[in-house]
Amino acid sequence: MNASRQPSRQLIASNKKARHDYTILKTYEAGIVLVGTEVKSLREGRASLVNAFAQERNGEIMLYGLHIAEYGFGSWTNHQPRRTRKLLLHRVEIERILAKTREGGITLVPLSMYFENGWAKVELALARGRRSYDKRQALAERDANREIAREMGRHLKGRTRRS
């Protein structure tokens, strides 16, 4: 076995704001159609999912707003940074996703982009938008869970905090 082999999953970019703004219902892994200079730019980690979203067009799911910076050593063959890119999913998955998004109130949001065994992949999520009070409630719940975990750790280590 070759020891210099890269890990099977190498993160390129993540959309941290999406987990804050949306309630994630289900996630899917999708391949993405890229051109050569896009792949080289992604290997340098030059991508942003900030304003990206996915929608259906002609029975296929397309990714809009994904920014992949131009490759520094590219010539006239360089790509457009914000072009629309096709996502690769099984037909059954596409049908399920489209059925859910047609219900209303549910959108497709890219959560992260990574290389898996050399292939560029996007983690897509079916998500429902959160209102501001839902966001505050989720933050409070996360902080409470973190404090509970801290106390449990202290208790298990025998270092209970005296008040």
C-alpha positions in Angstrom: 0.0 0.0 0.0 1.3 3.4 -1.0 1.9 5.6 2.1 1.9 8.9 0.2 -1.6 8.4 -1.0 -4.0 11.3 -0.4 -7.0 10.9 1.9 -10.2 9.8 0.0 -12.0 13.0 0.9 -10.3 16.4 0.5 -12.5 19.5 1.3 -12.4 22.3 -1.2 -15.0 24.7 0.1 -17.9 24.7 2.5 -21.0 26.9 2.9 -21.2 27.4 6.7 -23.9 30.0 6.4 -26.3 27.5 4.8 -26.4 25.4 8.0 -27.3 28.6 9.9 -29.9 29.9 7.5 -31.6 26.6 6.6 -32.9 23.5 8.3 -31.3 20.6 6.5 -33.9 17.9 5.6 -31.8 15.5 3.5 -28.4 15.5 1.8 -27.2 14.1 -1.5 -23.8 13.7 -3.1 -23.6 14.8 -6.7 -20.8 14.9 -9.3 -20.2 18.1 -11.1 -19.3 18.7 -14.8 -16.2 20.8 -15.0 -13.6 21.9 -17.6 -9.9 21.4 -17.2 -8.9 24.8 -15.8 -11.8 24.6 -13.3 -10.3 21.4 -11.9 -6.9 22.9 -11.6 -8.3 25.9 -9.8 -10.2 23.7 -7.5 -7.1 21.7 -6.6 -5.6 25.1 -5.5 -8.7 25.5 -3.3 -10.0 28.6 -5.1 -13.8 28.1 -4.9 -16.7 29.8 -3.1 -20.2 28.5 -2.4 -21.4 31.7 -0.8 -24.2 32.6 -3.2 -24.6 29.2 -4.9 -27.9 27.4 -5.3 -29.3 24.6 -7.4 -32.4 24.5 -9.6 -34.0 22.3 -12.2 -33.6 23.1 -15.9 -34.8 20.8 -18.6 -35.1 17.8 -16.3 -31.6 18.2 -15.0 -30.3 19.9 -11.9 -27.9 22.8 -12.5 -25.7 24.7 -10.0 -25.8 28.5 -10.2 -23.6 31.1 -8.5 -20.7 28.8 -7.7 -17.5 30.9 -8.1 -14.4 29.0 -9.2 -11.6 31.6 -9.7 -9.8 31.6 -13.0 -6.7 29.4 -13.2 -3.5 31.5 -12.9 -1.6 29.7 -15.6 -4.6 29.3 -18.0 -4.5 31.0 -21.3 -7.4 31.7 -23.7 -8.8 28.3 -22.6 -9.6 29.7 -19.1 -13.2 29.3 -17.9 -15.8 31.8 -16.8 -15.8 32.0 -12.9 -19.6 32.0 -12.4 -20.9 29.8 -15.2 -23.8 27.5 -14.7 -22.6 23.9 -14.0 -24.5 20.6 -14.5 -24.8 18.3 -11.5 -24.6 14.5 -12.0 -27.2 12.5 -10.2 -29.1 9.3 -10.8 -32.5 9.8 -12.6 -34.3 8.4 -9.6 -32.6 10.9 -7.2 -33.4 13.8 -9.6 -37.1 12.7 -9.6 -37.2 12.5 -5.8 -35.5 15.9 -5.4 -37.8 17.6 -7.9 -40.9 16.1 -6.2 -39.7 17.6 -2.9 -38.9 21.0 -4.3 -42.2 21.3 -6.0 -44.0 20.9 -2.6 -43.0 24.5 -1.8 -40.8 26.1 0.8 -38.0 23.7 0.1 -34.8 24.6 -1.8 -31.6 23.0 -3.0 -28.5 24.3 -1.3 -24.9 23.2 -1.8 -23.3 22.6 1.6 -19.7 21.6 0.6 -17.5 20.8 -2.3 -14.7 18.2 -2.1 -12.6 15.8 -4.0 -13.4 12.1 -3.4 -11.0 9.6 -4.9 -10.0 12.3 -7.5 -13.6 13.2 -8.5 -15.0 16.6 -7.7 -18.3 16.2 -5.7 -20.9 18.6 -4.2 -22.9 17.9 -1.1 -26.4 19.1 -1.9 -29.1 19.5 0.7 -32.9 19.7 0.5 -33.5 22.6 3.0 -36.2 24.7 4.4 -35.4 28.4 5.3 -35.3 29.4 8.9 -36.8 32.5 10.4 -34.7 34.7 12.6 -36.3 33.4 15.8 -35.6 29.8 14.6 -31.9 30.8 14.2 -31.7 32.2 17.7 -33.4 29.1 19.1 -30.9 26.9 17.3 -28.0 28.9 18.6 -29.3 28.7 22.1 -29.9 25.0 21.8 -26.4 24.4 20.5 -24.8 26.4 23.3 -26.9 24.5 25.9 -25.8 21.2 24.4 -22.2 22.3 24.4 -22.4 23.3 28.1 -24.0 20.0 29.0 -21.3 18.1 27.2 -18.6 20.1 29.1 -20.2 19.4 32.4 -20.5 15.7 31.6 -16.8 15.6 30.6 -15.8 17.3 33.9 -18.0 14.9 35.9 -16.6 11.8 34.2 -13.1 13.0 34.8 -13.9 13.6 38.5 -13.5 17.4 38.3 -16.9 18.7 39.2 -17.1 22.5 39.4 -18.0 23.9 42.8 -20.2 27.0 42.8 
